[in-house]
Amino acid sequence: MAKTWKKTSIKVASKDANETARNRSFNNVAENADETKIGRFAQIVEKLTGDSVSSTTVTVVDEIAK
């Protein structure tokens, strides 16, 4: 079986000063985005929004064919 990368997306969960939770989704992430790059991206989101990032979730979609 062959495995082919299709897409990667990131969800950044954060809270603002009032403890209101917010999820931001980002699509079309590069296939080779490693843990360090994704962590830096979450830090940038934190700086731009002023919210405190509580978690970052990465979803990778692969297609498996025979």
DSSP file (Angstrom, degrees, kcal/mol; ACC not computed):
  #  RESIDUE AA STRUCTURE BP1 BP2  ACC     N-H-->O    O-->H-N    N-H-->O    O-->H-N    TCO  KAPPA ALPHA  PHI   PSI    X-CA   Y-CA   Z-CA
    1    1 A M              0   0    0      0, 0.0     2,-0.4     0, 0.0    65,-0.2   0.000 360.0 360.0 360.0 144.3    0.0    0.0    0.0
    2    2 A A  E     -A   65   0A   0     63,-2.4    63,-2.5     2,-0.0     2,-0.5  -0.861 360.0-150.2-108.6 143.8    1.1    3.5   -0.7
    3    3 A K  E     -A   64   0A   0     -2,-0.4     2,-0.5    61,-0.2    61,-0.2  -0.962  12.7-170.3-115.9 126.8    0.4    6.5    1.5
    4    4 A T  E     -A   63   0A   0     59,-3.0    59,-3.5    -2,-0.5     2,-0.2  -0.967  22.9-124.7-121.2 127.1    0.1    9.9   -0.1
    5    5 A W  E     +A   62   0A   0     -2,-0.5    57,-0.2    57,-0.2     3,-0.1  -0.468  31.3 171.7 -66.9 135.6   -0.1   13.2    1.9
    6    6 A K  E     -     0   0A   0     55,-3.0     2,-0.3     1,-0.4    56,-0.2   0.761  55.3 -26.2-111.2 -50.1   -3.2   15.2    1.1
    7    7 A K  E     -A   61   0A   0     54,-1.6    54,-3.3    24,-0.1    -1,-0.4  -0.992  42.4-148.5-164.1 160.8   -3.3   18.1    3.6
    8    8 A T  E     -A   60   0A   0     21,-0.4    21,-2.1    -2,-0.3     2,-0.3  -0.997  17.9-179.1-134.4 139.2   -2.3   19.4    7.0
    9    9 A S  E     -A   59   0A   0     50,-2.5    50,-2.8    -2,-0.4     2,-0.4  -0.945  13.6-145.4-135.9 159.8   -4.3   21.8    9.2
   10   10 A I  E     -AB  58  26A   0     16,-2.7    16,-2.8    -2,-0.3     2,-0.5  -0.975   2.8-161.4-127.5 138.1   -3.7   23.4   12.5
   11   11 A K  E     -AB  57  25A   0     46,-2.8    46,-2.9    -2,-0.4     2,-0.6  -0.987   8.5-163.1-116.7 124.8   -6.2   24.4   15.3
   12   12 A V  E     -AB  56  24A   0     12,-3.0    12,-2.3    -2,-0.5     2,-0.4  -0.935   4.6-160.4-109.7 115.8   -4.9   26.9   17.9
   13   13 A A  E     +AB  55  23A   0     42,-2.7    41,-2.8    -2,-0.6    42,-1.6  -0.808  22.6 161.2 -95.6 133.9   -7.0   27.0   21.0
   14   14 A S  E     -AB  53  22A   0      8,-2.9     8,-2.5    -2,-0.4     2,-0.4  -0.919  30.5-138.8-145.8 169.7   -6.7   30.2   23.1
   15   15 A K  E     -AB  52  21A   0     37,-2.0    37,-2.9    -2,-0.3     6,-0.2  -0.993  16.9-141.9-133.0 141.7   -8.3   32.3   25.9
   16   16 A D    >   -     0   0    0      4,-1.6     3,-2.2    -2,-0.4    35,-0.1  -0.217  45.0 -80.2 -89.5-173.1   -8.5   36.0   26.1
   17   17 A A  T 3  S+     0   0    0      1,-0.3    -1,-0.0     2,-0.1    34,-0.0   0.761 132.3  53.4 -60.8 -26.4   -8.2   38.2   29.2
   18   18 A N  T 3  S-     0   0    0      2,-0.1    -1,-0.3     3,-0.0     3,-0.1   0.274 119.1-110.7 -91.5  10.6  -11.8   37.4   30.1
   19   19 A E    <   +     0   0    0     -3,-2.2     2,-0.5     1,-0.2    -2,-0.1   0.722  64.4 156.0  65.3  23.5  -11.1   33.6   29.9
   20   20 A T        -     0   0    0      1,-0.0    -4,-1.6     2,-0.0    -1,-0.2  -0.720  39.6-131.2 -80.9 124.5  -13.3   33.3   26.8
   21   21 A A  E     -B   15   0A   0     -2,-0.5     2,-0.3    -6,-0.2    -6,-0.2  -0.481  28.0-179.5 -78.9 145.5  -12.2   30.3   24.8
   22   22 A R  E     -B   14   0A   0     -8,-2.5    -8,-2.9    -2,-0.2     2,-0.5  -0.995  15.9-154.8-146.2 138.8  -11.5   30.6   21.0
   23   23 A N  E     -B   13   0A   0     -2,-0.3     2,-0.4   -10,-0.2   -10,-0.2  -0.963   9.6-168.5-113.9 130.3  -10.4   28.1   18.4
   24   24 A R  E     -B   12   0A   0    -12,-2.3   -12,-3.0    -2,-0.5     2,-0.4  -0.975   7.1-156.2-118.3 131.8   -8.7   29.3   15.2
   25   25 A S  E     -B   11   0A   0     -2,-0.4     2,-0.4   -14,-0.2   -14,-0.2  -0.874   6.8-169.7-110.4 140.3   -8.2   27.0   12.3
   26   26 A F  E     -B   10   0A   0    -16,-2.8   -16,-2.7    -2,-0.4     3,-0.2  -0.994   8.8-169.4-130.2 125.4   -5.5   27.3    9.6
   27   27 A N        +     0   0    0     -2,-0.4   -18,-0.2   -18,-0.2   -20,-0.0  -0.517  58.9  46.8-107.4 174.9   -5.5   25.2    6.5
   28   28 A N        +     0   0    0    -20,-0.2     2,-0.2     1,-0.2    -1,-0.2   0.854  68.9 171.6  61.4  38.8   -3.0   24.6    3.7
   29   29 A V        -     0   0    0    -21,-2.1   -21,-0.4    -3,-0.2    -1,-0.2  -0.558  41.5 -95.8 -75.7 142.8   -0.1   24.0    6.0
   30   30 A A    >   -     0   0    0     -2,-0.2     3,-1.4     1,-0.1    -1,-0.1  -0.225  25.7-123.9 -60.8 147.7    3.0   22.8    4.3
   31   31 A E  T 3  S+     0   0    0      1,-0.3    -1,-0.1    -3,-0.1   -24,-0.1   0.850 109.2  50.3 -60.7 -36.2    3.6   19.0    4.3
   32   32 A N  T 3  S+     0   0    0      2,-0.0     2,-0.5     0, 0.0    -1,-0.3   0.181  73.3 137.0 -93.8  18.0    7.0   19.4    6.0
   33   33 A A    <   -     0   0    0     -3,-1.4     2,-0.1     4,-0.1    -4,-0.0  -0.524  39.4-160.6 -66.9 117.5    5.9   21.6    8.8
   34   34 A D     >  -     0   0    0     -2,-0.5     4,-2.3     1,-0.1     5,-0.2  -0.365  33.1 -92.0 -96.3 178.3    7.7   20.2   11.9
   35   35 A E  H  > S+     0   0    0      1,-0.2     4,-2.2     2,-0.2     5,-0.1   0.849 123.3  52.6 -59.2 -38.0    7.0   20.6   15.6
   36   36 A T  H  > S+     0   0    0      2,-0.2     4,-2.3     1,-0.2    -1,-0.2   0.925 110.2  46.9 -66.1 -45.7    9.3   23.7   15.9
   37   37 A K  H  > S+     0   0    0      1,-0.2     4,-2.2     2,-0.2    -2,-0.2   0.899 113.1  49.2 -63.7 -41.1    7.7   25.6   13.0
   38   38 A I  H  X S+     0   0    0     -4,-2.3     4,-2.2     2,-0.2    -1,-0.2   0.893 110.1  51.4 -67.1 -39.2    4.2   24.9   14.3
   39   39 A G  H  X S+     0   0    0     -4,-2.2     4,-1.8    -5,-0.2    -2,-0.2   0.904 110.1  49.0 -62.7 -42.2    5.2   26.0   17.8
   40   40 A R  H  X S+     0   0    0     -4,-2.3     4,-2.1     2,-0.2    -2,-0.2   0.898 108.9  53.7 -63.6 -40.2    6.6   29.3   16.4
   41   41 A F  H  X S+     0   0    0     -4,-2.2     4,-2.4     1,-0.2    -2,-0.2   0.920 107.2  50.8 -60.8 -43.7    3.4   29.8   14.5
   42   42 A A  H  X S+     0   0    0     -4,-2.2     4,-2.2     1,-0.2    -1,-0.2   0.876 108.5  52.6 -62.2 -37.4    1.3   29.4   17.6
   43   43 A Q  H  X S+     0   0    0     -4,-1.8     4,-2.2     2,-0.2    -1,-0.2   0.885 108.2  50.7 -64.7 -38.2    3.6   32.0   19.4
   44   44 A I  H  X S+     0   0    0     -4,-2.1     4,-2.8     2,-0.2     5,-0.2   0.920 109.2  50.5 -64.6 -44.0    3.0   34.4   16.5
   45   45 A V  H  X S+     0   0    0     -4,-2.4     4,-2.3     1,-0.2     6,-0.3   0.914 109.9  51.8 -58.9 -42.4   -0.8   33.9   16.8
   46   46 A E  H  X S+     0   0    0     -4,-2.2     4,-2.1     1,-0.2     5,-0.2   0.912 112.1  45.2 -61.1 -44.2   -0.5   34.6   20.5
   47   47 A K  H  < S+     0   0    0     -4,-2.2    -2,-0.2     1,-0.2    -1,-0.2   0.906 114.6  47.8 -67.3 -41.7    1.4   37.8   19.9
   48   48 A L  H  < S+     0   0    0     -4,-2.8    -2,-0.2     1,-0.2    -1,-0.2   0.859 122.1  33.5 -68.7 -35.9   -0.9   39.0   17.2
   49   49 A T  H  < S-     0   0    0     -4,-2.3    -2,-0.2    -5,-0.2    -1,-0.2   0.737  93.9-133.7 -93.5 -24.4   -4.1   38.3   19.1
   50   50 A G     <  +     0   0    0     -4,-2.1     2,-0.2     1,-0.3    -3,-0.1   0.480  65.2 127.5  79.7   1.8   -3.0   39.0   22.6
   51   51 A D        -     0   0    0     -6,-0.3     2,-0.6    -5,-0.2    -1,-0.3  -0.522  66.5-113.1 -87.8 158.6   -4.7   35.8   23.7
   52   52 A S  E     -A   15   0A   0    -37,-2.9   -37,-2.0    -2,-0.2     2,-0.4  -0.839  28.6-133.3 -93.9 118.4   -3.0   33.0   25.7
   53   53 A V  E     +A   14   0A   0     -2,-0.6   -39,-0.3   -39,-0.2     3,-0.1  -0.571  25.4 178.3 -74.4 126.2   -2.6   29.9   23.6
   54   54 A S  E     -     0   0A   0    -41,-2.8     2,-0.3    -2,-0.4   -40,-0.2   0.734  63.1  -6.0-100.0 -28.6   -3.7   26.8   25.5
   55   55 A S  E     -A   13   0A   0    -42,-1.6   -42,-2.7   -13,-0.0     2,-0.4  -0.987  50.4-148.0-162.3 158.0   -3.1   24.1   22.9
   56   56 A T  E     -A   12   0A   0     -2,-0.3     2,-0.4   -44,-0.2   -44,-0.2  -0.997  15.8-165.7-131.2 126.5   -2.2   23.5   19.3
   57   57 A T  E     -A   11   0A   0    -46,-2.9   -46,-2.8    -2,-0.4     2,-0.5  -0.947   3.1-159.3-117.2 132.0   -3.7   20.5   17.3
   58   58 A V  E     -A   10   0A   0     -2,-0.4     2,-0.5   -48,-0.2   -48,-0.2  -0.934   3.8-165.8-112.0 130.5   -2.3   19.3   14.0
   59   59 A T  E     -A    9   0A   0    -50,-2.8   -50,-2.5    -2,-0.5     2,-0.5  -0.970   3.2-170.2-117.5 124.1   -4.4   17.2   11.7
   60   60 A V  E     -A    8   0A   0     -2,-0.5     2,-0.6   -52,-0.2   -52,-0.2  -0.953   6.9-157.1-114.3 129.5   -2.7   15.4    8.8
   61   61 A V  E     +A    7   0A   0    -54,-3.3   -55,-3.0    -2,-0.5   -54,-1.6  -0.930  14.7 179.4-108.9 121.0   -4.8   13.8    6.1
   62   62 A D  E     -A    5   0A   0     -2,-0.6     2,-0.5   -57,-0.2   -57,-0.2  -0.903  21.4-138.1-116.3 147.5   -3.1   11.0    4.1
   63   63 A E  E     -A    4   0A   0    -59,-3.5   -59,-3.0    -2,-0.4     2,-0.6  -0.914  14.6-157.1-104.1 129.8   -4.7    8.9    1.4
   64   64 A I  E     +A    3   0A   0     -2,-0.5     2,-0.3   -61,-0.2   -61,-0.2  -0.930  16.5 177.2-110.8 123.2   -3.9    5.2    1.5
   65   65 A A  E      A    2   0A   0    -63,-2.5   -63,-2.4    -2,-0.6    -2,-0.0  -0.879 360.0 360.0-123.6 154.7   -4.2    3.4   -1.8
   66   66 A K              0   0    0     -2,-0.3   -63,-0.1   -65,-0.2    -1,-0.1   0.440 360.0 360.0 -81.9 360.0   -3.6   -0.2   -2.8
